[in-house]
Amino acid sequence: MINNPKILIADDEPRFCECLKILLEDQGYDIYATTSGKKAQQFLLENQFDIALLDISIPDISGLELIDFINNNSPNTIIIVVTGNACLDLAVNSLRKGAFDFIRKPFEFEELLTTIQNALSQNKLKIENNEINEQLEISKDRYRYLVQNSPDIIYTLDKDGHFTFISDSAEHIIGVKSQSLIGKHYTHLIHDEDLEKAKWAFNERRTGKRANSWTELRFKSFANEDSHVTCEVQHATFELKSTGMYDDNLKKQKASNYIGTHGVARNISDRKKLQAQLQQAQKLESLGTLAGGIAHDFNNLLMIIQGNLSLVLMEINSSNNQYQRLKKIEESIQSAASLTNQLLGFARGGKYNARTLYINAVLKETAHMFGRTKKEIIILEKYEKNIWPIEADIGQIKQVLLNLYVNAFHAMPAGGELRLSSKNCMINGLSEKRFSLKPGKYVQISVTDNGTGMDEKTMQRIFEPFFTTKEMGRGTGLGLASAYGIIKNHKGLIEVESRLGVGTTFHIYLPATEQHMETDENSFEVILKGTETVLLVDDEENILDVGKNILNILGYNVLCATSGKKAIELYNAHKSEIDIAILDMIMPGMGGGKTYDALKIINPKLKVLLCSGYSEAGEASEILKRGCTGFIKKPFNVNELSEKLRQIIDEQA
């Protein structure tokens, strides 16, 4: 086994990097983690790594390029590709370039550990046994100091399974003084459901079998050493490794020569929790990708319906007896768009219009709004006076809070107390529960009810989309899922604590900002017309048709393209006429990003309005950073489009 193997993690997802870093450090590995390919190259030049865990999709340098860099600069580093974009071609290419293995997200943590251990050709059991044997040869005082100061429980058993020695660490780990265990059978400590597995773990040497890995067992947690009453809250989970002891006077290890066992029990309860969080993060990331795709496609359909409806509404008088029916349809479209916004809030990249604000004002406003309709709920408020400002989408933060209030109301059908609080806090990066947050200043929001509470199984699923404990027809199961996505996309964290019959608390952490408060901008609800020429680019024929008709009614001349390639051809042919391009983000072949870059090469001053069923974050935000002049999300109505066009066209170059 290599002592303290050094591992490099390069992945574009910060939460995934932090999860893996903590879990692998808990295994004794020396971990360097980054979301930047260039930073990974710097690490590789400055350090000698045993293992490199690489994602294929890294923002500044691709994973395949990073493999080439490692082959050229650090040929002794073993490469394991870990990615959510797994396909056969990627797997073949990475293996051809020398990768040891290829793992697809989501994966079991044990699978990754096994791959790492195989790559390093570890023989951990043999090394640890040798270390124990070496320690037995040193002086009694030095050996006792080592054993008694170990964070693990070290023990010896006689041939019948009774403790002959157990280190003092047992007292602070499981609540039992070591001396009280001498003479007791090992089953005294084992959870009832794990007794059968424990027989093999503690006694495997009797049969001549050789254990080559740690055995996972649950130990009882004692309230005190005299009562021997186990705690109701939780049992501790341990990894146990035992080694048989034999009569030294006989050369062969036979069952008849067996005199007892010595071993190590390591508390892995915290690691199990972190592992569960990693799996949950991977699961929610996959669900988020699916949810975002559904929302995008559905928004395209809504755009076609909204566009055609807008055309009809512009052609009939409000006194027409069909007018109100059409307005009802438009309201339903907005309701459907709100539903997809919740899906986009859960999906990666769901933050829209961020501005500087103080959370106390938002809490007070939403509490007042909620309190007017739910008078049976007593709302208690406690806010820090000099609360730090945050940068957030106020509409989405209100959505998160109101979702939490409604959940609290459902948990208190006969009435109860809803406690709201805020405070400033510093995250130092050492807190296990908040390992995904960068160190720095944060604002903590807490929403507490004294309702029915939740069990552990329910708490593990509450942030999944479409999961609900309500009866059919009483909820979509998107409230907490969208809350999770919104807070995550604000670079924050949402946690839950709950006990059945006691109540539930949600803690939200949002990064503080040094920016000053911004004033609200006025919005316009009028239709603004123009006479310019617009290049409209979208791969959906129906969207092109309705978009062209709307733009014509607004007074614009329109040229339509069904792909990025055709858009470039059209622009080259009519570049002296075209004033602005409306560009769809998601298109087969040449997508919106590449089309935008190609158009800007032809004319760096061209004004472009991005349009997508996804949110502004993600790829759209990257294009906006490259100089794109605006963004509008589907479905939009005539007023929104007319205002956005005039805003961009009339803006001074």
C-alpha positions in Angstrom: 0.0 0.0 0.0 1.2 3.5 -0.8 1.4 5.7 2.4 -1.0 8.7 2.2 -1.7 8.4 -1.6 -2.1 11.8 -3.2 -5.2 12.2 -5.4 -6.2 15.0 -7.8 -9.9 15.7 -8.4 -10.8 17.8 -11.5 -14.6 18.3 -12.0 -16.8 21.2 -13.1 -19.2 20.7 -10.2 -18.0 22.4 -6.9 -20.4 20.4 -4.7 -19.3 17.1 -6.2 -15.6 18.1 -5.7 -16.2 19.0 -2.1 -18.2 15.8 -1.4 -15.5 13.5 -2.8 -12.7 15.5 -1.1 -14.2 15.0 2.3 -15.1 11.3 1.8 -11.7 10.4 0.4 -9.8 12.4 3.0 -11.8 10.4 5.6 -10.2 7.3 4.0 -6.7 8.7 4.6 -6.0 10.1 1.1 -4.3 13.4 0.5 -6.8 15.3 -1.8 -6.4 18.3 -4.1 -9.7 19.4 -5.8 -10.4 22.0 -8.4 -13.1 22.9 -11.0 -10.5 24.4 -13.3 -8.5 22.5 -15.9 -5.7 25.2 -15.8 -5.6 24.9 -12.0 -5.3 21.1 -12.3 -2.3 21.6 -14.6 -0.7 23.8 -12.1 -1.3 21.2 -9.3 0.3 18.5 -11.5 3.4 20.6 -12.2 3.8 21.3 -8.5 3.0 17.9 -7.0 3.4 14.2 -7.8 0.0 12.5 -7.7 -0.8 8.8 -7.4 -4.3 9.1 -8.8 -6.1 11.7 -11.0 -10.0 11.6 -11.0 -11.0 13.6 -14.1 -14.3 14.8 -15.4 -14.5 15.0 -19.2 -16.4 18.3 -19.1 -14.2 21.0 -17.5 -14.9 24.6 -18.5 -11.4 25.8 -19.6 -9.7 22.5 -20.6 -11.4 19.3 -21.7 -10.7 16.1 -19.8 -9.1 14.5 -22.8 -6.7 17.3 -23.1 -5.9 17.0 -19.4 -5.2 13.3 -19.9 -2.6 14.2 -22.6 -1.1 16.8 -20.2 -0.7 14.1 -17.5 0.8 11.6 -19.9 3.4 14.2 -20.9 4.2 15.7 -17.5 3.3 13.2 -14.9 3.4 9.7 -16.5 3.3 7.8 -13.2 -0.1 9.3 -12.3 -2.9 6.8 -12.6 -6.0 8.3 -14.4 -9.6 7.4 -13.6 -12.3 9.2 -15.7 -15.4 10.1 -13.6 -18.1 11.9 -15.6 -21.9 12.3 -16.1 -21.4 12.7 -19.9 -20.4 9.0 -20.3 -20.7 7.5 -23.8 -18.9 4.7 -25.6 -16.8 7.1 -27.7 -15.6 9.0 -24.6 -14.8 5.8 -22.8 -12.8 4.4 -25.7 -10.9 7.7 -26.3 -10.0 8.0 -22.6 -8.9 4.4 -22.3 -6.9 4.7 -25.5 -5.1 7.7 -24.0 -4.1 5.6 -21.0 -6.9 6.0 -18.5 -7.0 3.1 -16.0 -10.8 3.0 -15.8 -14.0 4.9 -16.7 -16.7 5.5 -14.1 -20.1 7.0 -14.9 -22.1 9.3 -12.6 -24.0 8.6 -10.5 -22.0 5.8 -8.8 -21.7 4.1 -5.5 -18.9 5.5 -3.3 -17.7 1.9 -2.7 -17.3 1.4 -6.4 -15.0 4.4 -6.6 -13.0 3.2 -3.6 -12.6 -0.3 -5.1 -11.3 1.2 -8.4 -8.8 3.3 -6.5 -7.7 0.4 -4.4 -7.2 -1.8 -7.4 -5.3 0.9 -9.2 -2.9 1.3 -6.4 -2.6 -2.5 -5.8 -3.3 -2.0 -2.2 -2.8 -4.6 0.4 -4.2 -2.6 3.3 -4.9 -5.6 5.6 -1.3 -6.9 5.3 0.2 -3.5 6.1 -2.0 -2.8 9.1 -1.3 -6.3 10.5 2.4 -5.7 10.1 2.1 -2.4 11.9 0.3 -4.1 14.8 2.9 -6.8 15.0 5.7 -4.2 15.0 4.0 -2.3 17.8 3.7 -5.4 19.9 7.5 -5.7 19.8 8.2 -2.2 21.2 8.1 -1.4 24.9 4.9 -1.8 26.9 4.7 1.9 27.7 5.1 3.1 24.1 2.6 0.5 22.8 0.0 1.4 25.5 0.4 5.1 24.7 -0.2 4.4 21.0 -3.2 2.2 21.6 -4.9 4.4 24.2 -4.5 7.5 22.1 -5.8 6.0 18.9 -9.1 7.5 17.6 -10.2 3.9 16.8 -11.2 1.1 19.2 -8.4 -1.4 19.5 -9.3 -4.7 21.2 -8.2 -8.3 21.9 -10.6 -11.3 22.4 -9.9 -14.8 23.9 -10.8 -17.8 21.8 -14.4 -17.8 23.0 -15.0 -14.2 22.0 -14.7 -12.4 25.3 -12.8 -9.1 25.6 -9.4 -9.4 27.2 -8.5 -5.8 26.3 -10.3 -2.8 24.8 -8.8 0.7 24.4 -10.1 3.7 26.4 -11.5 5.3 23.2 -14.5 3.0 23.7 -15.8 5.3 26.4 -16.1 8.5 24.3 -17.2 6.6 21.1 -19.9 4.3 22.5 -20.3 5.5 26.1 -18.9 2.4 27.9 -15.8 2.4 30.1 -13.3 -0.1 28.7 -12.8 -1.9 32.1 -16.5 -2.7 32.3 -16.2 -4.7 29.0 -13.4 -7.0 30.1 -14.7 -10.5 30.3 -17.9 -9.6 28.3 -18.7 -11.3 25.0 -18.3 -9.2 21.9 -22.0 -9.6 21.1 -22.7 -7.3 24.1 -21.8 -4.4 21.7 -23.3 -5.5 18.4 -26.7 -4.4 17.1 -29.1 -7.3 17.1 -29.6 -7.2 13.3 -25.8 -7.5 12.7 -25.1 -10.5 15.0 -24.9 -13.0 12.2 -22.4 -10.9 10.3 -20.4 -10.3 13.5 -19.8 -14.0 14.0 -17.7 -14.1 10.8 -16.0 -10.7 11.5 -14.8 -11.6 15.0 -14.2 -15.4 14.5 -13.1 -15.9 10.9 -9.7 -17.3 11.9 -11.2 -20.3 13.5 -12.2 -21.6 10.0 -8.9 -20.7 8.3 -10.7 -18.0 6.1 -8.8 -14.8 5.4 -10.7 -11.5 5.5 -9.3 -9.0 2.9 -11.5 -6.0 3.7 -13.1 -4.2 6.5 -16.5 -5.5 7.7 -19.2 -2.9 8.4 -21.1 -3.4 11.6 -23.5 -1.4 13.8 -22.5 -1.0 17.5 -25.0 -0.2 20.2 -24.9 3.3 21.7 -25.2 3.2 25.5 -26.9 5.8 27.6 -24.5 4.8 30.4 -22.4 1.8 31.3 -24.7 0.7 34.1 -28.1 0.9 32.5 -27.1 -1.0 29.3 -30.1 0.8 27.7 -29.5 1.6 24.0 -30.2 5.1 22.7 -33.3 5.4 20.6 -31.8 8.1 18.4 -29.1 6.3 16.4 -26.7 3.4 16.5 -23.1 4.0 15.6 -21.7 2.3 12.4 -18.2 0.9 12.5 -15.7 -0.7 10.2 -14.1 -3.7 11.9 -11.0 -5.7 10.9 -9.9 -8.6 13.0 -6.8 -10.8 12.9 -6.5 -14.3 14.4 -3.8 -15.0 17.0 -2.2 -18.4 17.2 0.3 -20.3 19.5 3.7 -19.0 18.5 5.3 -22.3 19.3 3.5 -23.9 16.4 4.4 -22.9 12.8 1.1 -23.7 11.1 -2.0 -21.7 11.8 -4.7 -24.3 12.4 -8.0 -24.0 14.2 -6.7 -26.1 17.0 -3.9 -23.5 17.6 -6.3 -20.5 17.7 -5.9 -18.6 21.0 -7.9 -15.4 20.2 -8.3 -12.3 18.1 -6.9 -8.8 17.9 -8.5 -6.0 15.8 -9.5 -2.5 15.2 -13.0 -0.9 15.1 -13.3 2.4 13.3 -16.3 4.7 13.7 -17.6 5.6 10.2 -21.0 7.1 11.2 -20.0 10.6 9.9 -18.6 9.1 6.7 -21.8 7.2 6.1 -23.8 10.5 6.4 -21.4 12.3 3.9 -21.7 9.3 1.5 -25.5 9.6 1.7 -25.2 13.3 1.0 -22.9 12.7 -2.0 -25.4 10.1 -3.4 -28.3 12.5 -2.9 -26.4 15.3 -4.6 -25.7 13.0 -7.6 -29.3 11.9 -7.7 -30.7 15.4 -7.5 -28.2 16.6 -10.2 -29.5 13.9 -12.6 -33.1 14.7 -11.8 -32.3 18.4 -12.3 -31.0 17.7 -15.8 -34.2 15.8 -16.6 -36.4 18.4 -15.1 -34.7 21.2 -17.0 -35.1 19.4 -20.3 -38.8 18.8 -19.7 -39.3 22.5 -18.8 -37.5 23.7 -21.9 -39.5 21.5 -24.3 -42.8 22.5 -22.5 -41.9 26.2 -22.7 -41.4 25.8 -26.5 -45.0 24.4 -26.7 -46.3 27.2 -24.5 -44.5 29.8 -26.7 -46.4 28.5 -29.8 -49.8 28.7 -27.9 -49.0 32.1 -26.3 -47.8 33.5 -29.6 -50.9 32.5 -31.6 -53.1 33.6 -28.8 -51.4 37.0 -28.7 -52.1 37.4 -32.4 -55.8 36.6 -32.0 -56.1 39.0 -29.0 -54.6 41.8 -31.1 -57.2 41.3 -33.8 -60.4 41.2 -31.7 -62.0 43.9 -29.6 -62.3 43.5 -25.9 -66.1 43.8 -26.2 -66.2 40.5 -28.2 -67.9 37.8 -26.2 -64.9 35.5 -26.9 -62.4 37.9 -25.6 -62.7 36.9 -21.9 -62.4 33.2 -22.8 -59.2 33.9 -24.6 -57.9 35.9 -21.6 -58.7 32.8 -19.4 -56.5 30.7 -21.8 -53.7 33.3 -21.4 -54.0 33.0 -17.6 -53.7 29.2 -17.9 -50.6 29.6 -20.1 -49.0 31.8 -17.4 -49.9 29.2 -14.7 -48.2 26.5 -16.8 -45.2 28.8 -17.3 -45.0 29.2 -13.5 -45.0 25.4 -13.2 -42.1 25.1 -15.6 -40.3 27.9 -13.7 -40.4 25.7 -10.6 -38.8 22.9 -12.6 -36.2 25.3 -13.9 -35.7 26.5 -10.3 -34.8 22.9 -9.4 -32.7 22.3 -12.5 -29.2 23.6 -12.7 -29.1 27.2 -13.9 -32.4 28.5 -12.5 -31.5 32.0 -11.2 -32.9 34.8 -13.3 -32.8 38.5 -12.1 -30.4 38.8 -9.2 -30.1 42.1 -7.3 -28.9 43.3 -3.9 -31.5 43.1 -1.1 -31.9 42.7 2.6 -33.5 39.4 3.6 -35.3 40.9 6.7 -37.6 43.0 4.4 -38.4 39.9 2.3 -39.2 37.8 5.4 -41.4 40.5 6.9 -43.3 41.0 3.6 -43.9 37.2 3.0 -44.8 36.6 6.6 -47.4 39.4 6.5 -48.8 38.1 3.2 -49.0 34.5 4.5 -50.4 35.6 7.9 -53.4 37.4 6.4 -54.6 34.1 4.9 -53.7 31.7 7.7 -54.9 33.4 10.8 -54.8 30.1 12.8 -51.0 30.2 12.5 -49.1 32.3 15.1 -46.0 33.8 13.4 -43.1 34.7 15.6 -40.3 36.8 14.1 -36.7 37.4 15.3 -34.4 39.1 12.8 -30.8 40.3 13.3 -30.8 44.1 13.1 -27.7 44.7 11.1 -28.3 41.9 8.6 -25.8 41.6 5.8 -27.1 42.2 2.2 -27.3 39.3 -0.3 -27.5 39.2 -4.0 -30.5 37.2 -5.1 -33.6 37.0 -7.3 -36.3 38.4 -5.0 -39.1 36.6 -6.8 -37.4 33.2 -6.4 -36.5 33.9 -2.7 -40.2 34.8 -2.0 -41.2 31.5 -3.8 -38.8 29.5 -1.5 -40.1 31.1 1.7 -43.8 30.8 0.8 -43.3 27.2 -0.1 -41.8 26.6 3.4 -44.7 28.5 5.0 -47.3 26.4 3.2 -45.5 23.2 4.1 -45.5 24.3 7.7 -49.2 25.1 7.5 -49.9 21.5 6.2 -47.9 20.1 9.1 -50.0 22.1 11.6 -53.6 21.4 10.5 -55.0 22.4 13.9 -52.9 25.6 14.1 -49.5 26.2 15.7 -46.4 28.4 15.7 -44.3 29.4 12.7 -41.0 30.9 13.8 -38.9 33.0 11.4 -35.4 34.2 12.1 -32.3 35.6 10.4 -28.7 36.1 11.5 -25.3 36.7 10.1 -22.9 33.8 10.3 -19.3 32.9 9.2 -18.6 29.6 7.5 -15.1 28.5 8.0 -15.1 25.4 5.7 -14.6 23.0 8.6 -18.3 22.2 9.3 -19.2 18.8 8.1 -22.9 19.7 7.6 -22.0 22.6 5.3 -19.1 21.2 3.4 -20.4 22.4 0.0 -20.2 26.1 1.0 -17.2 28.2 0.4 -15.7 29.9 3.5 -17.0 33.4 4.0 -19.9 35.5 5.2 -23.4 34.1 5.0 -26.9 35.1 6.0 -28.8 32.3 7.7 -32.6 32.1 7.5 -34.5 29.6 9.7 -38.2 28.6 9.3 -39.5 26.4 12.2 -42.9 24.9 12.8 -44.1 22.8 15.8 -46.1 20.4 13.5 -46.1 16.7 12.9 -42.5 16.4 11.8 -40.9 13.8 9.5 -39.1 10.5 9.9 -35.6 10.0 8.5 -36.8 8.2 5.3 -39.1 11.1 4.4 -36.3 13.7 5.0 -34.1 11.9 2.6 -36.6 12.4 -0.3 -38.3 15.8 0.4 -36.1 17.7 -2.2 -36.9 15.2 -5.0 -39.2 16.6 -7.7 -42.7 15.2 -7.6 -42.2 13.6 -4.2 -45.1 14.5 -1.9 -46.7 13.2 1.3 -49.9 14.9 0.4 -52.9 12.9 -1.1 -53.5 12.9 -4.8 -54.5 16.2 -6.2 -53.3 18.2 -3.2 -49.8 19.1 -4.4 -47.3 18.7 -7.3 -44.3 17.8 -5.2 -42.3 20.6 -6.8 -42.3 23.1 -3.9 -39.2 21.8 -2.0 -37.5 20.6 -5.1 -37.6 24.1 -6.6 -36.5 25.5 -3.3 -33.5 23.2 -3.3 -32.6 24.2 -6.8 -33.1 27.9 -6.3 -30.9 28.1 -3.2 -28.2 25.9 -4.8 -28.1 28.1 -7.8 -27.7 31.1 -5.5 -24.5 29.4 -4.3 -26.3 28.6 -1.0 -27.5 25.6 1.0 -30.8 24.5 2.4 -30.9 21.9 5.3 -33.7 20.3 7.2 -34.0 19.1 10.8 -37.1 17.2 12.0 -38.5 14.9 14.6 -41.8 13.1 14.5 -44.3 14.8 16.8 -42.0 17.7 17.5 -41.7 19.8 14.4 -39.4 20.8 11.5 -36.8 23.5 10.9 -35.4 24.5 7.5 -32.1 26.4 7.6 -31.1 28.4 4.5 -27.6 29.8 4.0 -27.1 32.5 1.3 -23.7 34.2 0.6 -23.5 37.8 1.8 -22.4 40.5 -0.7 -20.5 43.8 -0.4 -22.8 45.4 -3.0 -25.1 48.3 -2.1 -28.9 48.1 -2.5 -30.3 48.7 -5.9 -33.5 50.6 -6.6 -36.3 48.9 -8.5 -36.5 49.8 -12.2 -39.9 50.7 -13.7 -41.4 48.2 -16.0 -43.6 49.0 -19.0 -46.9 47.3 -20.0 -47.2 49.0 -23.4 -46.6 47.6 -26.9 -43.6 49.4 -28.5 -43.3 49.1 -32.3 -40.5 49.5 -34.8 -39.5 49.4 -38.5 -36.2 47.7 -38.3 -35.2 44.3 -39.9 -35.0 41.3 -37.6 -33.2 38.0 -38.3 -35.3 35.4 -36.4 -33.5 32.1 -35.8 -35.3 29.0 -34.4 -35.3 25.3 -35.3 -39.1 25.1 -34.5 -41.1 25.9 -37.6 -44.2 26.7 -35.5 -42.3 29.2 -33.4 -40.8 30.8 -36.5 -44.3 31.2 -37.9 -45.9 32.8 -34.9 -42.8 34.9 -34.2 -42.7 36.3 -37.7 -46.4 37.2 -37.5 -46.0 39.0 -34.2 -42.9 40.9 -35.4 -44.8 41.9 -38.6 -47.7 43.3 -36.5 -45.1 45.2 -34.4 -43.9 46.8 -37.7 -40.7 44.9 -38.2 -39.4 43.3 -41.4 -38.5 39.7 -40.7 -36.0 37.2 -42.2 -36.3 33.6 -40.8 -33.7 30.9 -40.4 -34.3 27.3 -39.2 -30.7 26.6 -38.2 -27.5 28.3 -37.2 -25.9 27.5 -40.6 -28.9 29.1 -42.5 -28.8 32.1 -40.2 -25.1 32.8 -41.1 -25.9 32.4 -44.8 -28.9 34.8 -44.5 -26.9 37.3 -42.6 -24.0 37.3 -45.1 -26.6 38.0 -47.8 -28.5 40.7 -46.0 -26.0 42.1 -43.4 -26.5 45.7 -44.5 -30.3 45.4 -43.8 -30.4 43.4 -40.6 -30.5 45.5 -37.4 -30.9 42.8 -34.7 -31.0 39.0 -34.5 -33.4 37.0 -32.2 -31.4 33.8 -31.6 -32.7 30.5 -30.1 -30.3 28.9 -27.7 -31.0 25.2 -28.3 -30.7 24.0 -31.9 -29.4 20.8 -33.4 -26.1 20.9 -35.1 -24.9 24.4 -34.7 -26.3 25.7 -31.4 -27.0 29.2 -30.3 -23.6 29.8 -28.7 -21.6 28.8 -31.9 -24.1 30.7 -34.1 -23.7 33.8 -31.9 -19.9 33.6 -32.1 -20.0 33.2 -35.9 -22.3 36.2 -36.4 -20.1 38.4 -34.2 -17.1 37.5 -36.3 -19.0 38.8 -39.3 -20.2 41.9 -37.5 -18.8 42.6 -34.0 -21.5 45.3 -33.5 -24.5 43.2 -34.3 -27.2 43.3 -31.6 -28.4 39.9 -30.6 -31.4 38.9 -28.3 -31.0 35.4 -27.0 -34.2 33.4 -26.6 -34.7 30.0 -24.8 -37.0 27.8 -22.9 -34.2 27.5 -20.3 -33.3 30.2 -17.8 -30.8 32.9 -18.3 -28.2 31.1 -16.2 -25.9 28.4 -17.6 -24.8 28.6 -21.3 -26.9 31.8 -21.8 -25.0 33.6 -19.1 -21.7 32.7 -20.7 -22.9 34.2 -24.1 -24.1 37.3 -22.3 -20.6 37.7 -20.7 -19.1 37.5 -24.3 -21.1 40.7 -25.2 -24.6 39.5 -26.2 -27.0 42.4 -25.7 -30.1 40.7 -24.1 -32.1 37.6 -23.1 -35.8 36.7 -23.1 -37.3 33.5 -21.8 -40.1 31.5 -23.5 -43.0 31.8 -23.3 -43.1 35.6 -23.7 -46.0 37.8 -24.7 -46.1 40.7 -27.2 -45.6 43.4 -24.5 -42.4 41.7 -23.2 -40.9 41.1 -26.7 -41.7 44.7 -27.9 -40.2 46.3 -24.8 -37.0 44.1 -25.0 -36.5 44.8 -28.7 -36.8 48.6 -28.3 -34.5 48.5 -25.2 -31.8 46.7 -27.2 -32.2 48.5 -30.5 -32.4 52.0 -29.0 -29.4 51.4 -26.8 -26.4 53.4 -27.9 -23.6 51.3 -29.3 
